């Protein structure tokens, strides 16, 4: 190897857009039992949690500092009767693990605001409405 090749240093930098961290946290939280959905804001479609094409970043805010430390904030709807602290701990553990595994970054803070708790009756009503809306959409998209 030539002397000048040994003197060259390879500079490497791997960065992630905040949206990637949001997606990891959102998908991870969505897999936790007891969390029905993450809220996408004031005008969020109440039936998004029932649809496969829902935005996994909705209801998730992240802040990545210069040292690649990650702070995550979640706005969530839970199933009524769930042990919220237990669900939160499980979501936190999974988010910390998955963000570290996929990005190498450390999550230093997780905050979750529970915006609502839905009963089984409310969930059933939302599923019925989402099913009706999907059928109406399918009918609207049929060729003439």
C-alpha positions as CSV (number, residue, x, y, z in Angstrom):
1,X,0.0,0.0,0.0
2,X,1.4,3.4,-0.9
3,X,2.2,5.9,1.8
4,X,-0.3,8.4,0.6
5,X,-3.1,5.8,0.8
6,X,-2.3,5.2,4.5
7,X,-2.5,8.9,5.2
8,X,-6.0,9.2,3.7
9,X,-8.7,8.9,6.3
10,X,-12.1,7.7,5.3
11,X,-14.8,10.1,6.7
12,X,-18.1,8.4,7.3
13,X,-21.3,9.8,8.5
14,X,-24.7,8.1,8.8
15,X,-27.7,10.3,9.4
16,X,-31.4,9.7,9.7
17,X,-34.2,12.1,8.9
18,X,-36.5,12.7,11.8
19,X,-39.3,11.1,9.8
20,X,-37.4,7.8,9.9
21,X,-37.2,7.9,13.7
22,X,-40.9,8.9,13.8
23,X,-41.8,5.9,11.6
24,X,-39.8,3.5,13.8
25,X,-41.4,4.8,17.0
26,X,-44.9,4.9,15.4
27,X,-44.8,1.3,14.0
28,X,-43.2,0.0,17.2
29,X,-45.9,1.7,19.4
30,X,-48.6,0.4,17.1
31,X,-47.5,-3.2,17.9
32,X,-48.0,-2.7,21.6
33,X,-51.2,-4.3,23.1
34,X,-53.5,-1.8,24.7
35,X,-52.5,1.1,22.4
36,X,-55.2,1.5,19.8
37,X,-53.6,4.3,17.8
38,X,-51.4,7.4,17.8
39,X,-53.2,10.6,17.1
40,X,-52.3,12.6,14.1
41,X,-53.4,16.0,15.4
42,X,-56.6,18.0,15.7
43,X,-58.1,16.9,12.3
44,X,-56.9,13.3,12.5
45,X,-59.3,10.8,10.9
46,X,-60.7,8.8,13.8
47,X,-60.7,5.6,11.8
48,X,-57.1,5.6,10.7
49,X,-56.1,3.1,13.3
50,X,-58.3,0.5,11.5
51,X,-56.7,1.0,8.1
52,X,-53.5,-0.5,6.9
53,X,-52.5,2.6,5.0
54,X,-52.6,4.9,8.1
55,X,-49.5,7.1,8.5
56,X,-47.2,5.5,11.1
57,X,-45.7,8.9,11.9
58,X,-49.0,10.4,13.0
59,X,-49.0,11.3,16.6
60,X,-45.2,10.9,17.0
61,X,-42.8,13.8,17.4
62,X,-39.1,13.4,17.7
63,X,-36.1,15.6,18.5
64,X,-32.6,14.4,17.6
65,X,-29.9,16.5,19.1
66,X,-26.3,17.1,17.7
67,X,-25.0,14.1,19.8
68,X,-27.6,11.8,18.1
69,X,-29.7,11.6,21.3
70,X,-33.4,11.0,20.6
71,X,-36.4,12.4,22.4
72,X,-39.8,10.9,21.5
73,X,-43.3,12.2,22.2
74,X,-46.4,10.2,21.5
75,X,-50.1,11.2,21.6
76,X,-52.1,8.0,22.0
77,X,-55.5,6.5,22.3
78,X,-55.7,3.4,24.5
79,X,-58.2,0.7,25.1
80,X,-60.4,1.5,28.2
81,X,-59.4,-0.6,31.2
82,X,-55.8,-1.1,30.2
83,X,-53.0,-0.6,32.8
84,X,-51.6,2.6,31.2
85,X,-48.3,2.7,33.1
86,X,-47.6,-0.9,32.0
87,X,-48.5,-0.2,28.4
88,X,-46.3,2.9,28.5
89,X,-43.4,1.0,29.9
90,X,-43.8,-1.7,27.2
91,X,-44.0,0.9,24.4
92,X,-40.9,2.8,25.8
93,X,-38.8,-0.4,26.1
94,X,-39.7,-1.4,22.5
95,X,-39.1,2.0,21.1
96,X,-35.7,2.3,22.8
97,X,-34.7,-1.2,21.6
98,X,-35.8,-0.7,18.0
99,X,-34.4,2.8,17.5
100,X,-31.0,1.6,18.9
101,X,-31.1,-1.6,16.8
102,X,-32.0,0.2,13.5
103,X,-30.1,3.4,13.8
104,X,-27.5,3.0,16.6
105,X,-29.0,6.1,18.3
106,X,-29.9,6.2,22.0
107,X,-33.4,7.3,23.1
108,X,-33.0,9.4,26.2
109,X,-36.6,10.5,26.7
110,X,-40.1,9.1,25.9
111,X,-43.2,11.0,26.8
112,X,-46.7,9.8,26.0
113,X,-50.0,11.8,26.4
114,X,-53.1,9.6,26.5
115,X,-55.7,11.6,24.6
116,X,-58.5,9.1,25.0
117,X,-59.5,5.6,26.2
118,X,-62.1,3.8,24.0
119,X,-64.5,1.2,25.3
120,X,-65.2,-2.0,23.4
121,X,-68.5,-0.5,22.3
122,X,-66.8,2.7,20.9
123,X,-64.2,0.5,19.1
124,X,-67.0,-1.6,17.6
125,X,-68.8,1.6,16.5
126,X,-65.6,2.9,14.8
127,X,-65.0,-0.4,13.1
128,X,-68.5,-0.4,11.7
129,X,-68.2,3.2,10.5
130,X,-64.8,2.5,8.9
131,X,-66.2,-0.6,7.2
132,X,-69.2,1.4,5.8
133,X,-66.8,4.2,4.7
134,X,-64.6,1.7,2.9
135,X,-67.6,0.2,1.1
136,X,-68.9,3.6,0.1
137,X,-65.4,4.4,-1.2
138,X,-65.3,1.2,-3.2
139,X,-68.7,1.9,-4.7
140,X,-67.6,5.4,-5.7
141,X,-64.6,4.1,-7.5
142,X,-66.4,1.5,-9.6
143,X,-66.3,2.1,-13.4
144,X,-69.4,3.6,-14.9
